[in-house]
Amino acid sequence: MAGQDYYEILGCNRNASAEDLKKAYRKLAMQHHPDRNPGDKAAEQKFKEINHAYDVLKDEQKRAAYDRYGAAARAAVYDALRR
């Protein structure tokens, strides 16, 4: 997932609503779910990327930090939450 934008992963634009993000997540998660693609390592990796992107974008604070700082926020958000 190195360097790929979370919005691109979900196929949404930056001003997508929470509902739009959720719909995109559900559609992609079903498509790439490991149970639907047994033994497909690429689908499994894509599923993990989709989950991680949605995990950040569904939370208002994480999304705001990501929107503000981009890729640099990835580490900063999780470091701040661990404290």
N, C-alpha and C positions, 0 to 999 in steps of 0.2 A: 504494500500500500504506500510505499515510499513516495511522498510528494503528491499523491493524488488528492484532489479536493473532495471533501465529504459530500458536498452538494452534487458533484459530478458522479460520485459513486451511486447516489440515490436517484440520479437523473432529474434533479430539481434545480430551480434557480434560487438565488440568494434571498429573494423576497417570498419564497414559498411559505404558505401558512403551515401551522403545526399539523393540520388535517391533511394537507397535501403531502407533507413529509411522511406521515403515518401510512397513507395509501401507497406511496411509492415504496416504502420499506416493506410493507406486507406483500406487495406484488413480487418484489425482487427476492424476498426471503423465501417465499413459497417456490419460486422458480429455481433457486439455487440450494434449497435445503438438502442436507446430506442424505436424509431418508428418501428423497425423490431422485437422488443421483448417487446411489451406492457405489463406492469405490472411485468416484471422480474427485481427485484431489484438487483440481482447478475449481470445481463448484464449491467444494468445502472451503477453500481459501476465499473465494468471492463471498460466500455466506458470512464468514468471519469479518470481512471488510464491511459488508453491509450492516452487520450488527454493531460494529464499532462506530461507524459513521452515524447511525441512528441514535446510538447511546449518547453521543455528544450533542447532536442537533435537537433531540427531543427535550433536553433540559435547558431551560431559558438562560441560566447563568453560564453553562458551558457553551451554549450557542453564541451568546453575546461575546464571550471571550474569544471564541474561534473566529467570529466575524471581525472582531477588532484586531486580533493579532495573527490570524491565519495559522499556518503550520507551527509557528513558535508557541502558540497557545496550547498545542497538544500536550506537551510536557508540563507546561506551567499550570494548566488546569488540574492535572492529576497530582502534581506536587502540592498544590494549594489544598486540594481536597483531602490529602493524606494527613495534613497537619491538624 
